[in-house]
C-alpha cells in the first residue's frame, strides 16, 4: 500500500468543490482565484488516477469515487477542526501555575490537580525544579517550597509538616523483616538525598532519634531529589526516607512499606507560597483549601 498522501491544498479544494458544486463558489469560499481550484482538482485527480467531478447538464457532479473520498476527507477534517477548536478554547482559559520539586509534583500534587482545576475553573500548570533559588525565580502564581515558613516578600501557609520514616518496596521490606526487622541485609542500599544546604532530615538524624536500634548499611545511592529517591525505592533499589505527608497514598496502596513505626519530625515542612496578599484573595485561599482541605498555620516573614 502506498504511503503517499495527497496534498492538503488539493484535499481542501476538493472538499469545498464537493460542498459548493462549483469551482467558482469554492474559490470564493477559500478566497483564491478559480484557476487555482481547477489546478488543485486536476492534480488530485492525476494523483488518485481517477475522475472526481463530471459536468452533467451544465452542473458539476461528483463521481462515485468522489463520494467515497468525501466521506473520508470530511471525517478527517472534522476531527482536525474539532481538535483545533478545543485547543483554541483551551488557550482562552485562565491558568494557575505552580512551581515545586519533582517529587512533590509527581507523588503529591499531581493527584490533586484535577480537583484543583475543577474547583477553580482553570487549567493548572506545574513547573518542577530541584533548587529553591530556581523555584522562586519562576514567574508563576504560587510555589510549594520546603523550609521553616520564612521567605521575605512572600506569604506562606504550611501544607505538610516534615515527618519522615524509612520505606521500601514490598520485596525489600520482606528481606529486611526476614533479617530481623531493624537489620538491613548486605547488598541492600541506603538511598540518600544529597542536601548540601542541610534542609531536610537525613538518615543520621532519623537514626539518632529513632527508638529502634537500626543497623544501616554502608552501601549508599545518592540522588539530588526526593522524587528520584522514592522512585528508586519503588523499583526495589533500596530503602529511602519518605515524607509521611507525601507518601500516604503509596503506603496505603502497598506500593511502599513503612519499615519502622518511628516517625522523626522537625520544625520544617512544605509550604504554599504566594506573593504578598495572596491568601487574602479568593483564588489564593481556595488553592490552599483544595490542596489541604483544612486551615494550617500561617508562615511568618
TAUR-V481702 format. One record per backbone hydrogen bond with DSSP energy under -0.5 kcal/mol. NH is the residue of the N-H (numbers start at 1). CO is the residue of the C=O. If there is no record, write none. Layout:
nh={NH/NH}
co={CO/CO}
//
This chain:
nh={11/12/13/14/15/16/17/18/19/20/21/26/27/28/29/30/31/31/32/36/37/38/39/40/41/42/43/44/45/46/47/48/49/50/54/56/56/59/60/61/61/63/67/68/69/70/71/72/73/74/75/76/77/78/79/80/81/82/83/84/85/86/87/88/89/90/91/92/92/93/93/96/97/98/99/100/105/106/107/108/109/110/112/113/113/114/116/117/118/119/120/121/122/123/125/127/129/135/136/137/138/138/140/141/142/143/144/145/145/147/151/154/155/157/158/159/160/162/163/164/165/167/168/169/173/174/175/176/177/178/179/180/181/184/184/185/188/189/190/191/191/192/192/194/194/198/206/207/208/209/210/214/215/216/221/223/229/230/231/232/233/234/235/236/237/239/240/241/242/242/244/244/246/247/248/251/252/253/254/255/256/257/259/259/260/263/264/264/266/269/270/271/271/272/273/273/274/275/276/278/280/281/285/286/287/288/289/290/291/292/293/299}
co={7/8/9/10/11/12/13/14/15/16/17/22/23/24/25/26/27/28/27/33/33/34/35/36/37/38/39/40/41/42/43/44/45/45/61/54/59/56/21/54/59/52/63/64/65/66/67/68/69/70/71/72/73/74/75/76/77/78/79/80/81/82/83/84/85/86/87/88/89/89/90/123/95/125/142/127/101/102/103/104/104/105/109/109/110/110/112/113/114/115/116/117/117/94/96/98/100/131/132/133/134/135/138/97/97/273/99/143/271/269/149/151/274/272/297/270/270/268/161/264/242/240/257/233/169/170/171/172/173/174/175/177/176/182/215/183/185/237/219/189/239/190/221/192/223/195/202/203/204/205/206/212/182/214/190/192/225/226/227/228/229/230/231/233/232/189/167/191/165/240/163/242/243/243/244/247/248/249/251/250/250/168/166/257/166/261/164/262/162/147/160/145/269/157/143/271/155/141/153/275/277/278/281/282/283/284/285/286/287/288/289/156}
//
